[in-house]
Amino acid sequence: HDLRIATTSQSDTGRTFSLLLATVENMLSQDAAKRKKTLIGLLTILGAANVIVKKVMVSYMYNYPQFVSITQNARNILVGVAFTFAGALCCSGSEKLPKAVSGVTKDDLNPMKVDWIFYTKLGILESIVATTTYFAYTYLTGRLVILLSQGLIPMAYVMKFSSLVKFEKIGISLIFIGIAFLLVTKIAYSNLYDDECYSKERGEFCQICEDIDDESECIANDNCEYGIDDDLGNLQLIWTVLLVFATSVVQYLAVRLKASADSPSTKHAAFPNLALVSITGFGFTVILSIVYSYIADPDVEVDNWSDAFRNGFDCYRGENSMTDEGCVDDDCWLATAWTNIFFAVNVLYQLTLYRIYEERADIASDILLISLSLTVPLCSIAFSLPFFPTVGDAPDFDTYVALILIVVGLIVFRKGAFSVMEEDEEEETERDGESMRQDVSGVFAHQ
């Protein structure tokens, strides 16, 4: 019965992808000005939806980030391989289908025409970013994760800071200050918690204890203590640092590796590329999920992985397994819907990015920067809504200050970057635009 449901779900998902891809392709069959506006709108909507839906998904799958990270990677493999074979065997060159499918050729099925060393490096880097974001999104608030994930732009330009124009330097500095401000306040808050009801397992977020305000009621609960839990702030600081490192340093390395791709063996259509990156990164996703599980909440040792995966699959199907036995009870009733929605949104989002790269370099860069400057505040507003799922309480003023700094920095940076491009000759503009597009595009890849 479960297999039949899963098979039907995959079939429906495939038909939905095809319909959505065709609709998007029709929307983009316009003149350059209208197409640019359409791409900005698409990337902004899908970029914000990708972040927001991911956060909602992990809130329902809270106890199973290992299951989420590994199964999402496996799904990417299945979809990438399925559409690659479909495109290569029956749809290559078809004018009636989206380029993401019709652009696949039989050469994409030939393993001898793949640079496996290149894709292994890229798969490992991408798996670090993806796995880290799944875990960090689980344990950090939404307002925090969207701001902490903007470190790639300053990372990409720090090595050539002296050659930037004034507005570029100001923009990069504001983004850096915004992220640094969040890190500093996070360190400060880890030592400034008030007396509260918290888990006896120090450093573990406990929803049951969190909901208790009365000291005597807290003491009466076997799972809780009353006082100051310094370790909780320290644990959240660890995920904060890991997220910044993954989305800035590691993602920068991935972007530079992509920029070095200069042969047919390293350049493939959208779906073959998705499949290759997911396949080569799958093993490292499993390894990193095991490592992260030791600092997860609740932690999962290797001996207990079979139970964790079985419970994770039950949660995906909407069935609660962990109830009255931990600090955060399962709340899986909408896990199936949100997990499938996220997967669909994420694939469409990646394909939209791939389509934008086909535009002229300066246009693509402009689309990416405008969309990013809109996506960050949209996500921050969504995460500030009182009914939005979150983990624990977080002070507000630091995220609002960082939001202003980062968004203004993005806007100022774009102004400076494109003032330079307008002054350059056409060939110089194309080269600088390509460099900037590669640097900026990585910010979107694993939001």
C-alpha positions in Angstrom: 0.0 0.0 0.0 2.8 2.4 1.0 4.7 1.5 -2.2 1.6 2.2 -4.3 1.1 5.6 -2.7 4.8 6.5 -3.2 4.7 5.4 -6.9 1.5 7.4 -7.5 3.0 10.4 -5.8 6.2 10.3 -7.9 4.1 9.9 -11.1 1.9 12.9 -10.1 5.0 14.9 -9.3 6.5 14.2 -12.7 3.4 15.4 -14.5 3.3 18.5 -12.3 7.0 19.3 -13.1 6.4 18.9 -16.8 3.3 21.2 -16.7 5.0 23.8 -14.6 8.2 23.8 -16.7 6.1 24.3 -19.9 4.2 27.2 -18.3 7.4 28.9 -17.2 8.9 28.4 -20.7 5.9 30.1 -22.3 6.2 33.0 -19.9 9.8 33.5 -21.0 9.0 33.6 -24.7 8.9 37.4 -24.6 11.0 40.4 -25.5 14.2 41.0 -23.4 12.7 43.7 -21.2 9.6 41.7 -20.3 11.6 38.5 -19.9 13.9 40.2 -17.4 11.0 41.3 -15.3 9.5 37.8 -15.5 12.7 36.2 -14.4 13.1 38.7 -11.5 9.6 37.9 -10.3 10.1 34.1 -10.7 13.4 34.1 -8.9 12.1 36.3 -6.1 9.0 34.2 -5.6 10.7 30.9 -5.9 13.7 32.0 -3.8 11.6 33.2 -1.0 9.3 30.2 -1.2 12.4 27.9 -1.2 13.6 29.4 2.1 10.2 29.7 3.8 8.9 26.3 2.8 12.1 24.6 3.9 11.8 26.2 7.3 8.2 25.0 7.6 9.1 21.5 6.4 11.9 21.1 9.0 9.6 22.3 11.8 7.3 19.4 11.1 10.3 17.0 10.7 12.1 18.5 13.7 13.3 15.2 15.2 14.6 13.8 11.9 17.0 16.2 10.1 19.1 13.2 9.1 16.2 11.6 7.3 15.4 14.9 5.6 19.0 15.6 4.3 19.6 12.1 3.0 16.2 11.6 1.4 16.2 15.0 -0.3 19.5 14.1 -1.9 18.1 10.8 -3.0 15.1 12.5 -4.5 17.3 14.8 -6.5 19.1 11.8 -7.9 15.8 10.1 -8.9 14.4 13.3 -10.6 17.7 14.2 -12.2 18.2 10.7 -13.6 14.6 10.3 -14.7 14.4 13.5 -16.6 17.9 13.0 -18.1 16.8 9.6 -19.6 13.5 11.0 -20.7 15.1 14.0 -22.4 17.9 12.0 -24.0 15.8 9.0 -25.3 12.6 10.7 -26.5 12.6 14.5 -26.2 16.0 15.8 -27.2 15.7 18.8 -29.5 11.9 19.0 -29.2 10.6 22.5 -29.6 7.4 21.6 -27.7 9.1 20.9 -24.4 11.1 23.2 -22.1 14.8 23.5 -22.7 15.5 21.8 -19.3 14.2 18.6 -20.9 14.8 19.1 -24.7 18.3 20.3 -24.1 19.4 16.9 -22.8 21.3 14.8 -25.3 22.5 11.2 -25.5 26.0 12.4 -24.7 24.7 13.2 -21.2 24.1 9.4 -20.7 27.7 8.5 -21.5 29.7 8.2 -18.3 32.9 8.5 -20.3 32.0 12.1 -21.2 31.8 13.1 -17.5 34.6 14.6 -15.6 34.1 12.6 -12.4 36.9 14.3 -10.5 35.3 17.7 -11.1 31.8 16.4 -10.1 33.1 14.6 -7.1 34.6 17.8 -5.7 31.5 19.8 -6.6 29.2 17.1 -5.1 31.1 17.1 -1.8 31.1 20.9 -1.5 27.4 21.1 -2.4 26.5 18.3 0.1 28.3 20.2 2.9 26.2 23.3 2.1 22.9 21.4 1.7 23.3 19.1 4.8 24.4 22.0 7.0 21.4 24.1 6.0 18.9 21.3 6.7 20.3 20.9 10.2 20.8 24.7 10.9 17.3 25.5 9.6 16.0 22.9 12.1 17.6 24.5 15.2 17.8 28.2 14.4 15.0 30.7 13.9 14.0 31.6 10.4 14.9 35.3 10.7 18.4 34.2 11.7 19.1 31.7 8.9 18.1 33.9 6.0 20.5 36.7 7.2 23.4 34.4 8.1 23.2 32.8 4.6 24.3 36.1 2.9 28.0 35.7 3.5 29.0 34.6 0.0 29.2 38.1 -1.6 31.6 39.6 0.9 33.6 36.3 0.8 33.8 36.4 -3.0 35.1 40.0 -3.1 37.3 40.2 0.0 40.3 39.1 -2.0 39.9 42.0 -4.5 38.5 44.6 -2.1 41.1 47.2 -3.0 40.1 47.2 -6.6 36.4 47.8 -5.9 34.7 51.2 -6.4 33.4 53.2 -3.5 29.8 51.9 -3.6 30.9 48.3 -3.9 33.2 48.7 -0.9 30.4 50.3 1.1 27.9 47.6 0.1 30.3 44.7 1.0 31.2 46.3 4.3 27.5 46.7 5.3 26.8 43.1 4.5 29.8 42.0 6.5 28.9 44.2 9.4 25.4 42.8 9.4 26.5 39.2 9.6 29.3 40.0 12.1 26.7 41.8 14.3 24.6 38.7 14.4 27.5 36.5 15.4 28.6 39.0 18.1 25.1 39.3 19.6 24.7 35.5 19.4 27.9 35.1 21.5 26.7 37.8 23.9 23.2 36.2 24.3 24.7 32.8 25.1 25.8 34.3 28.4 22.8 36.5 29.0 19.9 34.1 29.4 17.5 34.7 32.2 16.2 32.1 34.7 13.8 29.8 32.8 12.5 26.3 32.6 14.9 24.2 30.5 15.8 20.6 29.8 17.9 18.6 32.2 19.9 17.5 29.2 21.8 20.7 29.1 22.0 22.4 25.7 18.9 20.6 24.4 15.9 22.7 23.3 12.9 21.3 25.1 9.4 22.5 24.0 7.8 20.8 27.0 9.9 22.8 29.4 9.7 25.9 27.3 6.0 26.0 27.7 6.2 26.0 31.5 6.3 29.4 33.1 5.9 28.5 36.8 9.0 27.6 38.7 7.4 25.0 41.0 5.7 23.3 38.0 9.0 23.2 36.2 10.8 21.6 39.1 8.0 19.0 39.4 8.6 17.9 35.8 11.2 15.1 35.6 12.6 16.4 32.3 13.1 20.0 33.4 15.2 22.2 35.6 14.8 25.9 36.5 17.7 28.3 36.1 20.0 29.5 33.3 20.9 27.1 30.5 24.1 28.5 29.1 24.7 25.4 27.0 21.6 26.1 24.9 23.0 29.4 23.7 26.4 27.7 23.0 24.7 24.9 21.0 22.9 27.5 18.9 26.1 29.4 18.4 27.7 26.2 17.0 24.9 25.9 14.4 25.3 29.6 13.7 29.0 29.3 13.0 28.5 26.2 10.9 25.8 27.8 8.8 28.0 30.9 8.1 31.0 28.8 7.2 29.0 26.5 4.9 27.1 29.3 3.0 30.2 31.6 2.7 33.5 29.7 2.6 32.3 26.3 1.3 29.8 27.8 -1.1 32.5 30.2 -2.4 34.7 27.2 -3.2 31.8 25.6 -5.0 31.1 28.7 -7.0 34.8 29.1 -8.0 34.9 25.4 -9.0 31.8 25.9 -11.3 33.5 29.0 -12.8 36.5 26.9 -13.7 34.3 24.5 -15.8 35.6 25.0 -19.3 35.2 21.6 -21.1 32.2 19.6 -22.3 32.8 17.0 -19.6 32.1 19.6 -16.9 29.1 21.3 -18.6 25.8 19.5 -18.9 22.2 20.4 -19.1 20.1 21.2 -16.0 18.8 17.7 -15.1 22.1 15.8 -15.9 23.9 18.3 -13.8 21.4 17.9 -10.9 21.8 14.1 -11.1 25.7 14.2 -11.3 26.1 16.6 -8.3 23.6 14.6 -6.2 25.1 11.2 -7.0 28.7 12.2 -6.3 27.7 14.0 -3.1 25.4 11.4 -1.7 28.0 9.4 0.2 29.3 12.6 1.9 25.8 13.6 2.7 25.4 10.4 4.7 28.7 10.8 6.4 28.1 14.4 7.4 24.6 13.6 8.6 26.1 11.0 10.9 28.6 13.5 12.3 25.9 16.2 12.7 23.6 13.7 14.5 26.0 13.7 17.5 25.3 17.4 18.1 21.6 17.2 16.9 18.7 17.6 19.2 17.8 14.8 20.0 21.2 13.3 19.2 21.3 10.0 17.3 24.1 7.5 17.6 25.0 5.2 14.7 23.5 2.2 16.5 20.1 3.9 16.6 20.0 5.0 12.9 17.6 2.3 11.8 15.1 3.4 14.4 15.6 7.1 13.5 15.1 6.4 9.8 12.0 4.2 10.4 10.6 7.0 12.7 11.5 9.6 10.1 9.7 7.7 7.4 6.7 7.4 9.6 6.8 11.1 10.3 7.0 11.8 6.5 3.8 9.7 6.2 2.2 11.9 8.9 2.5 9.4 11.8 4.0 10.5 15.1 6.5 8.2 16.7 8.2 10.3 19.5 5.5 11.3 21.9 5.9 11.7 25.7 9.4 10.4 25.5 11.5 13.5 24.5 11.6 17.2 24.8 10.0 17.9 21.4 7.1 15.6 20.6 6.5 14.7 16.9 4.0 16.9 15.1 4.0 15.2 11.7 0.5 15.6 10.5 1.5 18.0 7.7 5.0 16.6 7.1 4.1 14.8 3.9 2.6 17.9 2.2 5.3 20.3 3.2 8.2 17.9 2.3 6.7 17.3 -1.2 6.0 21.0 -1.7 9.6 21.9 -0.7 11.0 19.3 -3.1 8.9 20.7 -6.0 9.7 24.3 -5.2 13.4 23.6 -4.8 13.7 21.8 -8.2 11.8 24.6 -10.0 14.0 27.1 -8.2 17.2 25.4 -9.3 15.9 25.2 -12.9 15.0 28.9 -12.8 18.6 29.7 -11.8 19.9 27.6 -14.6 17.6 29.5 -17.1 18.9 32.8 -15.8 22.5 31.8 -16.6 21.5 31.6 -20.2 20.9 35.3 -20.3 23.7 37.8 -21.1 26.0 38.0 -18.2 25.3 41.6 -17.1 21.5 41.0 -17.3 21.8 37.8 -15.3 23.8 39.5 -12.6 21.2 42.3 -12.4 18.4 39.8 -12.1 20.3 37.9 -9.3 21.1 41.0 -7.3 17.6 42.6 -7.6 16.0 39.3 -6.6 18.3 38.8 -3.6 17.6 42.3 -2.3 13.9 41.5 -2.4 14.1 37.9 -1.1 15.8 38.7 2.1 13.2 41.2 3.5 10.3 39.1 2.2 11.6 36.0 4.1 12.3 38.2 7.2 8.7 39.5 7.1 7.3 35.9 6.8 9.5 34.6 9.6 8.2 37.5 11.8 4.6 36.5 11.5 3.3 35.4 14.9 1.9 32.1 13.6 5.1 31.0 11.8 6.7 27.8 13.1 9.9 28.5 15.0 12.3 27.0 17.5 12.6 28.8 20.8 12.6 32.5 21.4 15.1 34.9 20.0 15.6 38.6 20.6 14.3 40.8 17.8 16.4 43.9 17.7 19.6 42.2 16.5 17.9 40.6 13.5 16.2 43.8 12.5 19.4 45.8 12.7 21.2 43.1 10.6 18.3 43.0 8.1 18.6 46.7 7.5 22.4 46.5 7.1 22.4 43.5 4.8 19.6 44.8 2.5 21.0 48.3 2.2 24.4 46.7 1.6 23.0 44.6 -1.3 21.3 47.6 -2.9 24.5 49.8 -2.6 26.7 47.0 -3.9 24.5 46.5 -6.9 24.6 50.3 -7.6 28.4 50.3 -7.5 28.8 47.1 -9.5 26.7 48.2 -12.4 28.1 51.7 -12.5 31.4 50.0 -13.2 29.9 47.8 -15.9 28.3 50.8 -17.6 31.6 52.6 -17.9 33.5 49.6 -19.3 33.8 48.6 -22.9 31.4 45.8 -24.1 34.0 43.0 -23.8 35.1 44.1 -20.4 31.5 44.4 -19.3 30.8 40.8 -20.4 33.9 39.5 -18.5 33.1 41.4 -15.2 29.5 40.5 -15.5 30.3 36.8 -15.8 32.6 37.0 -12.8 29.9 38.8 -10.7 27.2 36.4 -11.9 29.2 33.4 -10.7 29.9 35.0 -7.3 26.3 36.1 -6.7 24.7 32.9 -8.0 26.1 30.8 -5.2 24.1 32.8 -2.6 20.9 31.3 -4.1 22.0 27.8 -4.6 21.2 26.5 -1.0 19.2 29.2 0.6 
